[in-house]
Amino acid sequence: MVSQTPIIIIGNGIAGITTARHIRKRSDAPILIISKESRYFFSRTAMMYVYMGHLKWEHIQPYENHFWKKNRLDLLEETVTEIDPEKKKLTVSNGNTLSYASLVLATGSIPNKFGWPGENLKGVQGLYSKQDLEKLEALSPSIEEAVIVGGGLIGIELAEMLQVRGKKVTFLVREKSFWSNVLPKGESQMINRHILSHGIDLRLATSLSEIIEDENGRAKAIRTDKDEIIPCQFVGLTVGVRPNIDFIKDSSIDTNRGILVNKYLETNLPDIYAIGDCAEQQEPVPGRRPIEAVWYTGRMMGETLAKTLTGEKSAYHPGQWFNSAKFFDIEYQTYGLVAAHPTEPEIHFQWENPAKNLGITIAFNKETNEFIGINTLGIRMRHEIFDQMLTEKRTVLHVVEHLNDCNFDPEFCTSYGGEIIAKFNQEFGTNIRLKKKSWRRIFANLITN
């Protein structure tokens, strides 16, 4: 059987669904979305709250189920097994062949594995897909002790999830400090302390050697590179992700780590595009990675590609770097580029309030004083104001004196601008004074942006 549809999107994560929604805003072209993971789009970053009991599954689906039919977005719960670019056809797991006019690859990421003995045992998994969450839920009643391997964002989320459910958690981090390839030293050490304060057994500079099997084919313990045996009934492998592109390795679509795309998100083949976690920029913005597996870049790629697919060819411009996360109850935000290990002329100003688990790091060029980026821990800031400051290439002096304006909710949130400025003046010999809050300026910025 051969069916036809003009636009096929493989993957229903944030990148693929954003593309579909924005195409529909601009065009009546038929759209088919293919995903075996789930029928309806859900917020992947909110899965942890379902497990912890804060939300139900339907709460992390941004759209009602009738949304898809109402907007004429057809859904197919299958996986793609083969793509034939010359005939502009693809084959799905039920054996059917589908034709396309345009094909969007938005297949996301899959967890890394590194060939550890026992990595495929029952009770060993990552946390990326809906199926991963379902497996974890099914195993949970039999889990008393868990080991998490990998010091990144998914690892700390999984540690929190299991700890909230009363499990004893050991957290193996290969590096000497948590997320030290991303966070500057002071921030990384703050998070180390915070993890320990929540009762997690944090093992720094420790790697996994093997996972030990019980008589039923399930994990019963792990062995570290220090030859220590740690009993467990669950092993969370959270050592990063890689683009989900294995199914096209034998095709003529060019790949490296990800699917190679130009600034228009085009692959080497006509009418085939790649977006989101699976896409690798051939000419990334200076200072940015070729693959950026974060929510907001996937959304921006989807919006950009929808314009191209509806007749307005558009280049992808990622804008200023931004990301956010949560380390137990410490919120983290980053705007611009803050190097974990800065080299001149980049230097850092750091302020910390250890008693309240608060901190900021401001990166700037010491030769020109140009503001490069800021990390915040425990202090929520306004995205649009920092984005504007970075775009306008403001000086670090301007940023510091206007910190109160950057508070996310100046009316209700405590401002630490005075303390921060006092330390900055002491450290750099300046005489900056904190600007008073200008509600007119704040609202003008919001309206403008």
HELIX and SHEET records of a PDB file:
HELIX    1   1 ILE A   14  ARG A   26  1                                  13    
HELIX    2   2 ARG A   44  ALA A   46  5                                   3    
HELIX    3   3 MET A   47  TYR A   51  1                                   5    
HELIX    4   4 TRP A   57  ILE A   60  5                                   4    
HELIX    5   5 HIS A   66  LYS A   70  1                                   5    
HELIX    6   6 LYS A  130  LEU A  139  1                                  10    
HELIX    7   7 SER A  140  SER A  142  5                                   3    
HELIX    8   8 LEU A  153  VAL A  164  1                                  12    
HELIX    9   9 LYS A  185  SER A  197  1                                  13    
HELIX   10  10 ASP A  246  ILE A  248  5                                   3    
HELIX   11  11 GLY A  276  CYS A  278  5                                   3    
HELIX   12  12 TRP A  295  LEU A  309  1                                  15    
HELIX   13  13 PRO A  354  LYS A  356  5                                   3    
HELIX   14  14 HIS A  383  THR A  391  1                                   9    
HELIX   15  15 VAL A  396  GLU A  401  1                                   6    
HELIX   16  16 LEU A  403  CYS A  406  1                                   4    
HELIX   17  17 GLY A  417  PHE A  428  1                                  12    
HELIX   18  18 TRP A  439  THR A  448  1                                  10    
SHEET    1   A 4 VAL A   2  GLN A   4  0                                        
SHEET    2   A 4 THR A  97  SER A  99  1                                        
SHEET    3   A 4 LYS A  89  VAL A  92 -1                                        
SHEET    4   A 4 VAL A  80  ASP A  84 -1                                        
SHEET    1   B 5 LEU A  73  LEU A  76  0                                        
SHEET    2   B 5 ILE A  31  ILE A  34  1                                        
SHEET    3   B 5 ILE A   7  ILE A  10  1                                        
SHEET    4   B 5 SER A 102  LEU A 105  1                                        
SHEET    5   B 5 ILE A 272  ALA A 274  1                                        
SHEET    1   C 2 SER A 109  PRO A 111  0                                        
SHEET    2   C 2 VAL A 241  PRO A 243 -1                                        
SHEET    1   D 5 VAL A 124  GLN A 125  0                                        
SHEET    2   D 5 PHE A 234  LEU A 237  1                                        
SHEET    3   D 5 GLU A 145  VAL A 149  1                                        
SHEET    4   D 5 LYS A 168  VAL A 173  1                                        
SHEET    5   D 5 ASP A 201  LEU A 204  1                                        
SHEET    1   E 3 LEU A 208  GLU A 213  0                                        
SHEET    2   E 3 ALA A 219  THR A 224 -1                                        
SHEET    3   E 3 ILE A 229  PRO A 231 -1                                        
SHEET    1   F 2 ILE A 259  VAL A 261  0                                        
SHEET    2   F 2 ALA A 279  GLN A 281  1                                        
SHEET    1   G 5 PHE A 322  PHE A 327  0                                        
SHEET    2   G 5 ILE A 330  GLY A 336 -1                                        
SHEET    3   G 5 PHE A 371  LEU A 377 -1                                        
SHEET    4   G 5 LEU A 358  ASN A 365 -1                                        
SHEET    5   G 5 GLU A 346  ASN A 353 -1                                        
END                                                                             
